[in-house]
Amino acid sequence: MRGTAESSPGFKPMRTVVCGKCGQRFGIRDAEPVPSPLAEKQIAWVTDQLVWDHIQERKHQGTIELPSIA
């Protein structure tokens, strides 16, 4: 979570995903006031992407487009 994202009006991260390898943090937003099943799947997906970035020896992106996981 970079300073620009945190200071955006209306930005309320539902959860924070932390890369286990480097400690970089990402906020996951949800439109609902409580964590939804969709958000839980998106968190798992982002976590997998962070691991994959390290396997591929590439830097994490500043933002990640979340898939519509059903």
PDB file of N, CA, C, O and CB in Angstrom:
ATOM      1  N   MET A   1       0.855  -1.162   0.000  1.00  0.00           N
ATOM      2  CA  MET A   1       0.000   0.000   0.000  1.00  0.00           C
ATOM      3  C   MET A   1       0.895   1.217   0.000  1.00  0.00           C
ATOM      4  O   MET A   1       1.620   1.471   0.962  1.00  0.00           O
ATOM      5  CB  MET A   1      -0.970   0.002   1.213  1.00  0.00           C
ATOM      6  N   ARG A   2       0.843   1.932  -1.038  1.00  0.00           N
ATOM      7  CA  ARG A   2       1.683   3.115  -1.152  1.00  0.00           C
ATOM      8  C   ARG A   2       0.936   4.323  -0.641  1.00  0.00           C
ATOM      9  O   ARG A   2      -0.291   4.306  -0.537  1.00  0.00           O
ATOM     10  CB  ARG A   2       2.131   3.334  -2.599  1.00  0.00           C
ATOM     11  N   GLY A   3       1.670   5.367  -0.323  1.00  0.00           N
ATOM     12  CA  GLY A   3       1.080   6.564   0.253  1.00  0.00           C
ATOM     13  C   GLY A   3      -0.046   7.152  -0.573  1.00  0.00           C
ATOM     14  O   GLY A   3      -1.029   7.632  -0.009  1.00  0.00           O
ATOM     15  N   THR A   4       0.068   7.129  -1.905  1.00  0.00           N
ATOM     16  CA  THR A   4      -0.982   7.705  -2.734  1.00  0.00           C
ATOM     17  C   THR A   4      -2.273   6.920  -2.615  1.00  0.00           C
ATOM     18  O   THR A   4      -3.352   7.512  -2.607  1.00  0.00           O
ATOM     19  CB  THR A   4      -0.541   7.759  -4.183  1.00  0.00           C
ATOM     20  N   ALA A   5      -2.188   5.611  -2.524  1.00  0.00           N
ATOM     21  CA  ALA A   5      -3.396   4.793  -2.422  1.00  0.00           C
ATOM     22  C   ALA A   5      -4.057   4.988  -1.068  1.00  0.00           C
ATOM     23  O   ALA A   5      -5.282   5.076  -0.985  1.00  0.00           O
ATOM     24  CB  ALA A   5      -3.068   3.308  -2.644  1.00  0.00           C
ATOM     25  N   GLU A   6      -3.277   5.057  -0.024  1.00  0.00           N
ATOM     26  CA  GLU A   6      -3.829   5.194   1.310  1.00  0.00           C
ATOM     27  C   GLU A   6      -4.505   6.539   1.518  1.00  0.00           C
ATOM     28  O   GLU A   6      -5.460   6.636   2.288  1.00  0.00           O
ATOM     29  CB  GLU A   6      -2.749   5.003   2.334  1.00  0.00           C
ATOM     30  N   SER A   7      -4.025   7.579   0.841  1.00  0.00           N
ATOM     31  CA  SER A   7      -4.560   8.912   1.066  1.00  0.00           C
ATOM     32  C   SER A   7      -5.696   9.271   0.115  1.00  0.00           C
ATOM     33  O   SER A   7      -6.235  10.376   0.190  1.00  0.00           O
ATOM     34  CB  SER A   7      -3.463   9.920   0.937  1.00  0.00           C
ATOM     35  N   SER A   8      -6.073   8.345  -0.788  1.00  0.00           N
ATOM     36  CA  SER A   8      -7.159   8.624  -1.721  1.00  0.00           C
ATOM     37  C   SER A   8      -8.479   8.748  -0.968  1.00  0.00           C
ATOM     38  O   SER A   8      -8.736   7.983  -0.039  1.00  0.00           O
ATOM     39  CB  SER A   8      -7.253   7.519  -2.794  1.00  0.00           C
ATOM     40  N   PRO A   9      -9.322   9.712  -1.363  1.00  0.00           N
ATOM     41  CA  PRO A   9     -10.614   9.860  -0.690  1.00  0.00           C
ATOM     42  C   PRO A   9     -11.457   8.604  -0.860  1.00  0.00           C
ATOM     43  O   PRO A   9     -11.547   8.054  -1.958  1.00  0.00           O
ATOM     44  CB  PRO A   9     -11.371  11.081  -1.235  1.00  0.00           C
ATOM     45  N   GLY A  10     -12.069   8.154   0.219  1.00  0.00           N
ATOM     46  CA  GLY A  10     -12.937   6.996   0.156  1.00  0.00           C
ATOM     47  C   GLY A  10     -12.236   5.659   0.125  1.00  0.00           C
ATOM     48  O   GLY A  10     -12.899   4.624   0.063  1.00  0.00           O
ATOM     49  N   PHE A  11     -10.908   5.646   0.167  1.00  0.00           N
ATOM     50  CA  PHE A  11     -10.165   4.384   0.126  1.00  0.00           C
ATOM     51  C   PHE A  11     -10.210   3.733   1.497  1.00  0.00           C
ATOM     52  O   PHE A  11      -9.680   4.275   2.467  1.00  0.00           O
ATOM     53  CB  PHE A  11      -8.695   4.612  -0.325  1.00  0.00           C
ATOM     54  N   LYS A  12     -10.840   2.577   1.575  1.00  0.00           N
ATOM     55  CA  LYS A  12     -10.922   1.838   2.831  1.00  0.00           C
ATOM     56  C   LYS A  12     -10.560   0.394   2.557  1.00  0.00           C
ATOM     57  O   LYS A  12     -11.415  -0.374   2.115  1.00  0.00           O
ATOM     58  CB  LYS A  12     -12.341   1.948   3.468  1.00  0.00           C
ATOM     59  N   PRO A  13      -9.320  -0.002   2.804  1.00  0.00           N
ATOM     60  CA  PRO A  13      -8.971  -1.399   2.526  1.00  0.00           C
ATOM     61  C   PRO A  13      -9.739  -2.338   3.443  1.00  0.00           C
ATOM     62  O   PRO A  13      -9.827  -2.121   4.652  1.00  0.00           O
ATOM     63  CB  PRO A  13      -7.459  -1.623   2.690  1.00  0.00           C
ATOM     64  N   MET A  14     -10.286  -3.373   2.850  1.00  0.00           N
ATOM     65  CA  MET A  14     -11.007  -4.359   3.637  1.00  0.00           C
ATOM     66  C   MET A  14     -10.003  -5.240   4.369  1.00  0.00           C
ATOM     67  O   MET A  14     -10.157  -5.532   5.555  1.00  0.00           O
ATOM     68  CB  MET A  14     -11.943  -5.210   2.741  1.00  0.00           C
ATOM     69  N   ARG A  15      -8.991  -5.649   3.650  1.00  0.00           N
ATOM     70  CA  ARG A  15      -7.938  -6.481   4.212  1.00  0.00           C
ATOM     71  C   ARG A  15      -6.598  -6.049   3.648  1.00  0.00           C
ATOM     72  O   ARG A  15      -6.529  -5.435   2.583  1.00  0.00           O
ATOM     73  CB  ARG A  15      -8.197  -7.973   3.923  1.00  0.00           C
ATOM     74  N   THR A  16      -5.564  -6.365   4.349  1.00  0.00           N
ATOM     75  CA  THR A  16      -4.225  -6.108   3.862  1.00  0.00           C
ATOM     76  C   THR A  16      -3.551  -7.445   3.615  1.00  0.00           C
ATOM     77  O   THR A  16      -3.510  -8.301   4.499  1.00  0.00           O
ATOM     78  CB  THR A  16      -3.412  -5.241   4.864  1.00  0.00           C
ATOM     79  N   VAL A  17      -3.021  -7.623   2.406  1.00  0.00           N
ATOM     80  CA  VAL A  17      -2.275  -8.820   2.051  1.00  0.00           C
ATOM     81  C   VAL A  17      -0.803  -8.442   2.101  1.00  0.00           C
ATOM     82  O   VAL A  17      -0.387  -7.473   1.465  1.00  0.00           O
ATOM     83  CB  VAL A  17      -2.691  -9.377   0.631  1.00  0.00           C
ATOM     84  N   VAL A  18      -0.016  -9.195   2.848  1.00  0.00           N
ATOM     85  CA  VAL A  18       1.408  -8.924   2.994  1.00  0.00           C
ATOM     86  C   VAL A  18       2.179 -10.041   2.317  1.00  0.00           C
ATOM     87  O   VAL A  18       1.937 -11.220   2.573  1.00  0.00           O
ATOM     88  CB  VAL A  18       1.813  -8.793   4.492  1.00  0.00           C
ATOM     89  N   CYS A  19       3.111  -9.660   1.449  1.00  0.00           N
ATOM     90  CA  CYS A  19       3.964 -10.652   0.793  1.00  0.00           C
ATOM     91  C   CYS A  19       4.856 -11.289   1.848  1.00  0.00           C
ATOM     92  O   CYS A  19       5.563 -10.589   2.574  1.00  0.00           O
ATOM     93  CB  CYS A  19       4.818 -10.005  -0.350  1.00  0.00           C
ATOM     94  N   GLY A  20       4.825 -12.607   1.933  1.00  0.00           N
ATOM     95  CA  GLY A  20       5.621 -13.325   2.917  1.00  0.00           C
ATOM     96  C   GLY A  20       7.108 -13.267   2.641  1.00  0.00           C
ATOM     97  O   GLY A  20       7.907 -13.502   3.548  1.00  0.00           O
ATOM     98  N   LYS A  21       7.501 -12.964   1.429  1.00  0.00           N
ATOM     99  CA  LYS A  21       8.917 -12.934   1.051  1.00  0.00           C
ATOM    100  C   LYS A  21       9.564 -11.568   1.298  1.00  0.00           C
ATOM    101  O   LYS A  21      10.657 -11.488   1.858  1.00  0.00           O
ATOM    102  CB  LYS A  21       9.065 -13.309  -0.414  1.00  0.00           C
ATOM    103  N   CYS A  22       8.879 -10.486   0.875  1.00  0.00           N
ATOM    104  CA  CYS A  22       9.500  -9.165   0.955  1.00  0.00           C
ATOM    105  C   CYS A  22       8.765  -8.191   1.875  1.00  0.00           C
ATOM    106  O   CYS A  22       9.305  -7.134   2.201  1.00  0.00           O
ATOM    107  CB  CYS A  22       9.587  -8.574  -0.416  1.00  0.00           C
ATOM    108  N   GLY A  23       7.555  -8.523   2.295  1.00  0.00           N
ATOM    109  CA  GLY A  23       6.820  -7.671   3.211  1.00  0.00           C
ATOM    110  C   GLY A  23       6.007  -6.559   2.571  1.00  0.00           C
ATOM    111  O   GLY A  23       5.390  -5.765   3.282  1.00  0.00           O
ATOM    112  N   GLN A  24       5.991  -6.483   1.225  1.00  0.00           N
ATOM    113  CA  GLN A  24       5.187  -5.443   0.568  1.00  0.00           C
ATOM    114  C   GLN A  24       3.718  -5.698   0.873  1.00  0.00           C
ATOM    115  O   GLN A  24       3.267  -6.842   0.920  1.00  0.00           O
ATOM    116  CB  GLN A  24       5.438  -5.420  -0.979  1.00  0.00           C
ATOM    117  N   ARG A  25       2.974  -4.602   1.079  1.00  0.00           N
ATOM    118  CA  ARG A  25       1.577  -4.695   1.502  1.00  0.00           C
ATOM    119  C   ARG A  25       0.640  -4.226   0.396  1.00  0.00           C
ATOM    120  O   ARG A  25       0.931  -3.276  -0.330  1.00  0.00           O
ATOM    121  CB  ARG A  25       1.346  -3.869   2.773  1.00  0.00           C
ATOM    122  N   PHE A  26      -0.501  -4.923   0.287  1.00  0.00           N
ATOM    123  CA  PHE A  26      -1.530  -4.573  -0.679  1.00  0.00           C
ATOM    124  C   PHE A  26      -2.870  -4.538   0.032  1.00  0.00           C
ATOM    125  O   PHE A  26      -3.180  -5.422   0.830  1.00  0.00           O
ATOM    126  CB  PHE A  26      -1.555  -5.573  -1.865  1.00  0.00           C
ATOM    127  N   GLY A  27      -3.667  -3.511  -0.260  1.00  0.00           N
ATOM    128  CA  GLY A  27      -5.003  -3.401   0.314  1.00  0.00           C
ATOM    129  C   GLY A  27      -6.030  -3.968  -0.650  1.00  0.00           C
ATOM    130  O   GLY A  27      -5.994  -3.683  -1.848  1.00  0.00           O
ATOM    131  N   ILE A  28      -6.952  -4.776  -0.121  1.00  0.00           N
ATOM    132  CA  ILE A  28      -8.041  -5.340  -0.915  1.00  0.00           C
ATOM    133  C   ILE A  28      -9.332  -4.680  -0.441  1.00  0.00           C
ATOM    134  O   ILE A  28      -9.688  -4.770   0.734  1.00  0.00           O
ATOM    135  CB  ILE A  28      -8.110  -6.915  -0.780  1.00  0.00           C
ATOM    136  N   ARG A  29     -10.027  -4.020  -1.360  1.00  0.00           N
ATOM    137  CA  ARG A  29     -11.275  -3.350  -1.010  1.00  0.00           C
ATOM    138  C   ARG A  29     -12.470  -4.226  -1.340  1.00  0.00           C
ATOM    139  O   ARG A  29     -12.431  -5.013  -2.285  1.00  0.00           O
ATOM    140  CB  ARG A  29     -11.389  -2.011  -1.735  1.00  0.00           C
ATOM    141  N   ASP A  30     -13.517  -4.087  -0.565  1.00  0.00           N
ATOM    142  CA  ASP A  30     -14.759  -4.803  -0.795  1.00  0.00           C
ATOM    143  C   ASP A  30     -15.889  -3.797  -0.666  1.00  0.00           C
ATOM    144  O   ASP A  30     -15.860  -2.933   0.210  1.00  0.00           O
ATOM    145  CB  ASP A  30     -14.934  -5.997   0.205  1.00  0.00           C
ATOM    146  N   ALA A  31     -16.875  -3.904  -1.527  1.00  0.00           N
ATOM    147  CA  ALA A  31     -17.997  -2.965  -1.490  1.00  0.00           C
ATOM    148  C   ALA A  31     -18.888  -3.200  -0.280  1.00  0.00           C
ATOM    149  O   ALA A  31     -19.616  -2.301   0.141  1.00  0.00           O
ATOM    150  CB  ALA A  31     -18.819  -3.076  -2.763  1.00  0.00           C
ATOM    151  N   GLU A  32     -18.834  -4.392   0.274  1.00  0.00           N
ATOM    152  CA  GLU A  32     -19.675  -4.725   1.419  1.00  0.00           C
ATOM    153  C   GLU A  32     -18.950  -4.397   2.722  1.00  0.00           C
ATOM    154  O   GLU A  32     -17.721  -4.433   2.769  1.00  0.00           O
ATOM    155  CB  GLU A  32     -20.072  -6.214   1.385  1.00  0.00           C
ATOM    156  N   PRO A  33     -19.700  -4.078   3.783  1.00  0.00           N
ATOM    157  CA  PRO A  33     -19.061  -3.708   5.049  1.00  0.00           C
ATOM    158  C   PRO A  33     -18.386  -4.886   5.762  1.00  0.00           C
ATOM    159  O   PRO A  33     -17.526  -4.673   6.617  1.00  0.00           O
ATOM    160  CB  PRO A  33     -20.085  -3.094   5.967  1.00  0.00           C
ATOM    161  N   VAL A  34     -18.758  -6.105   5.426  1.00  0.00           N
ATOM    162  CA  VAL A  34     -18.121  -7.282   6.029  1.00  0.00           C
ATOM    163  C   VAL A  34     -17.422  -8.069   4.931  1.00  0.00           C
ATOM    164  O   VAL A  34     -17.833  -7.996   3.773  1.00  0.00           O
ATOM    165  CB  VAL A  34     -19.165  -8.177   6.777  1.00  0.00           C
ATOM    166  N   PRO A  35     -16.380  -8.817   5.263  1.00  0.00           N
ATOM    167  CA  PRO A  35     -15.679  -9.591   4.235  1.00  0.00           C
ATOM    168  C   PRO A  35     -16.624 -10.560   3.512  1.00  0.00           C
ATOM    169  O   PRO A  35     -17.360 -11.314   4.148  1.00  0.00           O
ATOM    170  CB  PRO A  35     -14.514 -10.368   4.864  1.00  0.00           C
ATOM    171  N   SER A  36     -16.590 -10.527   2.206  1.00  0.00           N
ATOM    172  CA  SER A  36     -17.443 -11.401   1.413  1.00  0.00           C
ATOM    173  C   SER A  36     -16.652 -12.622   0.947  1.00  0.00           C
ATOM    174  O   SER A  36     -15.421 -12.598   0.958  1.00  0.00           O
ATOM    175  CB  SER A  36     -18.029 -10.639   0.204  1.00  0.00           C
ATOM    176  N   PRO A  37     -17.337 -13.681   0.541  1.00  0.00           N
ATOM    177  CA  PRO A  37     -16.632 -14.850  -0.003  1.00  0.00           C
ATOM    178  C   PRO A  37     -15.785 -14.490  -1.221  1.00  0.00           C
ATOM    179  O   PRO A  37     -14.709 -15.054  -1.417  1.00  0.00           O
ATOM    180  CB  PRO A  37     -17.633 -15.940  -0.377  1.00  0.00           C
ATOM    181  N   LEU A  38     -16.267 -13.554  -2.039  1.00  0.00           N
ATOM    182  CA  LEU A  38     -15.504 -13.121  -3.204  1.00  0.00           C
ATOM    183  C   LEU A  38     -14.187 -12.494  -2.762  1.00  0.00           C
ATOM    184  O   LEU A  38     -13.140 -12.789  -3.338  1.00  0.00           O
ATOM    185  CB  LEU A  38     -16.319 -12.124  -4.051  1.00  0.00           C
ATOM    186  N   ALA A  39     -14.227 -11.635  -1.753  1.00  0.00           N
ATOM    187  CA  ALA A  39     -13.010 -10.985  -1.263  1.00  0.00           C
ATOM    188  C   ALA A  39     -12.024 -12.019  -0.727  1.00  0.00           C
ATOM    189  O   ALA A  39     -10.817 -11.879  -0.924  1.00  0.00           O
ATOM    190  CB  ALA A  39     -13.349  -9.958  -0.169  1.00  0.00           C
ATOM    191  N   GLU A  40     -12.520 -13.051  -0.054  1.00  0.00           N
ATOM    192  CA  GLU A  40     -11.637 -14.105   0.460  1.00  0.00           C
ATOM    193  C   GLU A  40     -10.916 -14.807  -0.683  1.00  0.00           C
ATOM    194  O   GLU A  40      -9.727 -15.108  -0.574  1.00  0.00           O
ATOM    195  CB  GLU A  40     -12.438 -15.129   1.289  1.00  0.00           C
ATOM    196  N   LYS A  41     -11.626 -15.072  -1.782  1.00  0.00           N
ATOM    197  CA  LYS A  41     -11.003 -15.708  -2.945  1.00  0.00           C
ATOM    198  C   LYS A  41      -9.990 -14.772  -3.591  1.00  0.00           C
ATOM    199  O   LYS A  41      -8.932 -15.212  -4.041  1.00  0.00           O
ATOM    200  CB  LYS A  41     -12.071 -16.122  -3.972  1.00  0.00           C
ATOM    201  N   GLN A  42     -10.313 -13.473  -3.636  1.00  0.00           N
ATOM    202  CA  GLN A  42      -9.388 -12.511  -4.229  1.00  0.00           C
ATOM    203  C   GLN A  42      -8.116 -12.399  -3.397  1.00  0.00           C
ATOM    204  O   GLN A  42      -7.027 -12.254  -3.951  1.00  0.00           O
ATOM    205  CB  GLN A  42     -10.054 -11.138  -4.363  1.00  0.00           C
ATOM    206  N   ILE A  43      -8.241 -12.464  -2.084  1.00  0.00           N
ATOM    207  CA  ILE A  43      -7.069 -12.421  -1.206  1.00  0.00           C
ATOM    208  C   ILE A  43      -6.167 -13.606  -1.493  1.00  0.00           C
ATOM    209  O   ILE A  43      -4.950 -13.453  -1.595  1.00  0.00           O
ATOM    210  CB  ILE A  43      -7.490 -12.412   0.281  1.00  0.00           C
ATOM    211  N   ALA A  44      -6.753 -14.781  -1.622  1.00  0.00           N
ATOM    212  CA  ALA A  44      -5.966 -15.980  -1.930  1.00  0.00           C
ATOM    213  C   ALA A  44      -5.283 -15.842  -3.291  1.00  0.00           C
ATOM    214  O   ALA A  44      -4.135 -16.253  -3.461  1.00  0.00           O
ATOM    215  CB  ALA A  44      -6.865 -17.238  -1.910  1.00  0.00           C
ATOM    216  N   TRP A  45      -5.996 -15.260  -4.259  1.00  0.00           N
ATOM    217  CA  TRP A  45      -5.433 -15.082  -5.595  1.00  0.00           C
ATOM    218  C   TRP A  45      -4.250 -14.114  -5.569  1.00  0.00           C
ATOM    219  O   TRP A  45      -3.215 -14.378  -6.180  1.00  0.00           O
ATOM    220  CB  TRP A  45      -6.510 -14.574  -6.563  1.00  0.00           C
ATOM    221  N   VAL A  46      -4.403 -12.991  -4.859  1.00  0.00           N
ATOM    222  CA  VAL A  46      -3.313 -12.013  -4.756  1.00  0.00           C
ATOM    223  C   VAL A  46      -2.098 -12.644  -4.070  1.00  0.00           C
ATOM    224  O   VAL A  46      -0.963 -12.431  -4.497  1.00  0.00           O
ATOM    225  CB  VAL A  46      -3.780 -10.754  -3.976  1.00  0.00           C
ATOM    226  N   THR A  47      -2.333 -13.407  -3.023  1.00  0.00           N
ATOM    227  CA  THR A  47      -1.242 -14.075  -2.322  1.00  0.00           C
ATOM    228  C   THR A  47      -0.477 -14.988  -3.282  1.00  0.00           C
ATOM    229  O   THR A  47       0.754 -15.009  -3.275  1.00  0.00           O
ATOM    230  CB  THR A  47      -1.781 -14.883  -1.121  1.00  0.00           C
ATOM    231  N   ASP A  48      -1.204 -15.739  -4.105  1.00  0.00           N
ATOM    232  CA  ASP A  48      -0.559 -16.606  -5.098  1.00  0.00           C
ATOM    233  C   ASP A  48       0.243 -15.786  -6.104  1.00  0.00           C
ATOM    234  O   ASP A  48       1.338 -16.189  -6.500  1.00  0.00           O
ATOM    235  CB  ASP A  48      -1.609 -17.455  -5.830  1.00  0.00           C
ATOM    236  N   GLN A  49      -0.295 -14.639  -6.522  1.00  0.00           N
ATOM    237  CA  GLN A  49       0.411 -13.790  -7.483  1.00  0.00           C
ATOM    238  C   GLN A  49       1.716 -13.250  -6.896  1.00  0.00           C
ATOM    239  O   GLN A  49       2.723 -13.156  -7.598  1.00  0.00           O
ATOM    240  CB  GLN A  49      -0.487 -12.626  -7.923  1.00  0.00           C
ATOM    241  N   LEU A  50       1.698 -12.898  -5.615  1.00  0.00           N
ATOM    242  CA  LEU A  50       2.910 -12.390  -4.968  1.00  0.00           C
ATOM    243  C   LEU A  50       3.985 -13.473  -4.912  1.00  0.00           C
ATOM    244  O   LEU A  50       5.163 -13.195  -5.139  1.00  0.00           O
ATOM    245  CB  LEU A  50       2.594 -11.882  -3.547  1.00  0.00           C
ATOM    246  N   VAL A  51       3.586 -14.684  -4.616  1.00  0.00           N
ATOM    247  CA  VAL A  51       4.535 -15.805  -4.615  1.00  0.00           C
ATOM    248  C   VAL A  51       5.092 -16.006  -6.018  1.00  0.00           C
ATOM    249  O   VAL A  51       6.297 -16.180  -6.196  1.00  0.00           O
ATOM    250  CB  VAL A  51       3.858 -17.109  -4.109  1.00  0.00           C
ATOM    251  N   TRP A  52       4.210 -15.980  -7.009  1.00  0.00           N
ATOM    252  CA  TRP A  52       4.633 -16.179  -8.393  1.00  0.00           C
ATOM    253  C   TRP A  52       5.605 -15.091  -8.852  1.00  0.00           C
ATOM    254  O   TRP A  52       6.544 -15.377  -9.595  1.00  0.00           O
ATOM    255  CB  TRP A  52       3.416 -16.209  -9.312  1.00  0.00           C
ATOM    256  N   ASP A  53       5.390 -13.850  -8.418  1.00  0.00           N
ATOM    257  CA  ASP A  53       6.331 -12.774  -8.756  1.00  0.00           C
ATOM    258  C   ASP A  53       7.743 -13.128  -8.296  1.00  0.00           C
ATOM    259  O   ASP A  53       8.707 -12.912  -9.031  1.00  0.00           O
ATOM    260  CB  ASP A  53       5.883 -11.441  -8.119  1.00  0.00           C
ATOM    261  N   HIS A  54       7.870 -13.665  -7.091  1.00  0.00           N
ATOM    262  CA  HIS A  54       9.195 -14.010  -6.574  1.00  0.00           C
ATOM    263  C   HIS A  54       9.777 -15.218  -7.299  1.00  0.00           C
ATOM    264  O   HIS A  54      10.986 -15.273  -7.524  1.00  0.00           O
ATOM    265  CB  HIS A  54       9.122 -14.287  -5.072  1.00  0.00           C
ATOM    266  N   ILE A  55       8.954 -16.172  -7.663  1.00  0.00           N
ATOM    267  CA  ILE A  55       9.439 -17.324  -8.430  1.00  0.00           C
ATOM    268  C   ILE A  55       9.990 -16.855  -9.774  1.00  0.00           C
ATOM    269  O   ILE A  55      11.017 -17.352 -10.236  1.00  0.00           O
ATOM    270  CB  ILE A  55       8.304 -18.366  -8.641  1.00  0.00           C
ATOM    271  N   GLN A  56       9.303 -15.892 -10.402  1.00  0.00           N
ATOM    272  CA  GLN A  56       9.722 -15.352 -11.693  1.00  0.00           C
ATOM    273  C   GLN A  56      10.795 -14.269 -11.557  1.00  0.00           C
ATOM    274  O   GLN A  56      11.276 -13.737 -12.558  1.00  0.00           O
ATOM    275  CB  GLN A  56       8.521 -14.790 -12.426  1.00  0.00           C
ATOM    276  N   GLU A  57      11.168 -13.946 -10.318  1.00  0.00           N
ATOM    277  CA  GLU A  57      12.177 -12.924 -10.023  1.00  0.00           C
ATOM    278  C   GLU A  57      11.817 -11.569 -10.641  1.00  0.00           C
ATOM    279  O   GLU A  57      12.650 -10.919 -11.272  1.00  0.00           O
ATOM    280  CB  GLU A  57      13.546 -13.378 -10.534  1.00  0.00           C
ATOM    281  N   ARG A  58      10.573 -11.161 -10.447  1.00  0.00           N
ATOM    282  CA  ARG A  58      10.138  -9.845 -10.920  1.00  0.00           C
ATOM    283  C   ARG A  58       9.545  -9.063  -9.752  1.00  0.00           C
ATOM    284  O   ARG A  58       9.119  -9.635  -8.749  1.00  0.00           O
ATOM    285  CB  ARG A  58       9.101  -9.979 -12.077  1.00  0.00           C
ATOM    286  N   LYS A  59       9.529  -7.749  -9.909  1.00  0.00           N
ATOM    287  CA  LYS A  59       8.979  -6.888  -8.868  1.00  0.00           C
ATOM    288  C   LYS A  59       7.457  -6.967  -8.878  1.00  0.00           C
ATOM    289  O   LYS A  59       6.839  -7.248  -9.905  1.00  0.00           O
ATOM    290  CB  LYS A  59       9.447  -5.429  -9.060  1.00  0.00           C
ATOM    291  N   HIS A  60       6.869  -6.714  -7.714  1.00  0.00           N
ATOM    292  CA  HIS A  60       5.416  -6.656  -7.629  1.00  0.00           C
ATOM    293  C   HIS A  60       4.924  -5.404  -8.346  1.00  0.00           C
ATOM    294  O   HIS A  60       5.606  -4.380  -8.357  1.00  0.00           O
ATOM    295  CB  HIS A  60       4.943  -6.669  -6.151  1.00  0.00           C
ATOM    296  N   GLN A  61       3.759  -5.489  -8.933  1.00  0.00           N
ATOM    297  CA  GLN A  61       3.145  -4.332  -9.563  1.00  0.00           C
ATOM    298  C   GLN A  61       2.573  -3.425  -8.486  1.00  0.00           C
ATOM    299  O   GLN A  61       2.259  -3.890  -7.390  1.00  0.00           O
ATOM    300  CB  GLN A  61       2.045  -4.760 -10.564  1.00  0.00           C
ATOM    301  N   GLY A  62       2.433  -2.148  -8.777  1.00  0.00           N
ATOM    302  CA  GLY A  62       1.857  -1.211  -7.825  1.00  0.00           C
ATOM    303  C   GLY A  62       0.388  -1.490  -7.571  1.00  0.00           C
ATOM    304  O   GLY A  62      -0.099  -1.321  -6.453  1.00  0.00           O
ATOM    305  N   THR A  63      -0.318  -1.918  -8.613  1.00  0.00           N
ATOM    306  CA  THR A  63      -1.712  -2.316  -8.485  1.00  0.00           C
ATOM    307  C   THR A  63      -1.892  -3.624  -9.248  1.00  0.00           C
ATOM    308  O   THR A  63      -1.172  -3.909 -10.204  1.00  0.00           O
ATOM    309  CB  THR A  63      -2.680  -1.202  -9.021  1.00  0.00           C
ATOM    310  N   ILE A  64      -2.855  -4.400  -8.810  1.00  0.00           N
ATOM    311  CA  ILE A  64      -3.153  -5.662  -9.458  1.00  0.00           C
ATOM    312  C   ILE A  64      -4.632  -5.684  -9.781  1.00  0.00           C
ATOM    313  O   ILE A  64      -5.466  -5.469  -8.901  1.00  0.00           O
ATOM    314  CB  ILE A  64      -2.751  -6.870  -8.569  1.00  0.00           C
ATOM    315  N   GLU A  65      -4.964  -5.942 -11.034  1.00  0.00           N
ATOM    316  CA  GLU A  65      -6.356  -6.059 -11.452  1.00  0.00           C
ATOM    317  C   GLU A  65      -6.882  -7.393 -10.940  1.00  0.00           C
ATOM    318  O   GLU A  65      -6.360  -8.453 -11.286  1.00  0.00           O
ATOM    319  CB  GLU A  65      -6.503  -5.948 -13.014  1.00  0.00           C
ATOM    320  N   LEU A  66      -7.911  -7.331 -10.117  1.00  0.00           N
ATOM    321  CA  LEU A  66      -8.467  -8.547  -9.539  1.00  0.00           C
ATOM    322  C   LEU A  66      -9.423  -9.214 -10.518  1.00  0.00           C
ATOM    323  O   LEU A  66     -10.214  -8.533 -11.169  1.00  0.00           O
ATOM    324  CB  LEU A  66      -9.184  -8.238  -8.221  1.00  0.00           C
ATOM    325  N   PRO A  67      -9.360 -10.534 -10.629  1.00  0.00           N
ATOM    326  CA  PRO A  67     -10.302 -11.233 -11.502  1.00  0.00           C
ATOM    327  C   PRO A  67     -11.674 -11.327 -10.833  1.00  0.00           C
ATOM    328  O   PRO A  67     -11.793 -11.210  -9.613  1.00  0.00           O
ATOM    329  CB  PRO A  67      -9.774 -12.646 -11.852  1.00  0.00           C
ATOM    330  N   SER A  68     -12.682 -11.534 -11.633  1.00  0.00           N
ATOM    331  CA  SER A  68     -14.033 -11.764 -11.097  1.00  0.00           C
ATOM    332  C   SER A  68     -14.167 -13.260 -10.837  1.00  0.00           C
ATOM    333  O   SER A  68     -14.651 -14.013 -11.682  1.00  0.00           O
ATOM    334  CB  SER A  68     -15.162 -11.248 -12.092  1.00  0.00           C
ATOM    335  N   ILE A  69     -13.737 -13.667  -9.671  1.00  0.00           N
ATOM    336  CA  ILE A  69     -13.756 -15.086  -9.305  1.00  0.00           C
ATOM    337  C   ILE A  69     -15.155 -15.413  -8.787  1.00  0.00           C
ATOM    338  O   ILE A  69     -15.635 -14.784  -7.843  1.00  0.00           O
ATOM    339  CB  ILE A  69     -12.652 -15.421  -8.224  1.00  0.00           C
ATOM    340  N   ALA A  70     -15.790 -16.372  -9.388  1.00  0.00           N
ATOM    341  CA  ALA A  70     -17.149 -16.744  -8.961  1.00  0.00           C
ATOM    342  C   ALA A  70     -17.114 -17.853  -7.950  1.00  0.00           C
ATOM    343  O   ALA A  70     -18.164 -18.293  -7.481  1.00  0.00           O
ATOM    344  CB  ALA A  70     -17.996 -17.166 -10.150  1.00  0.00           C
TER     345      ALA A  70
END
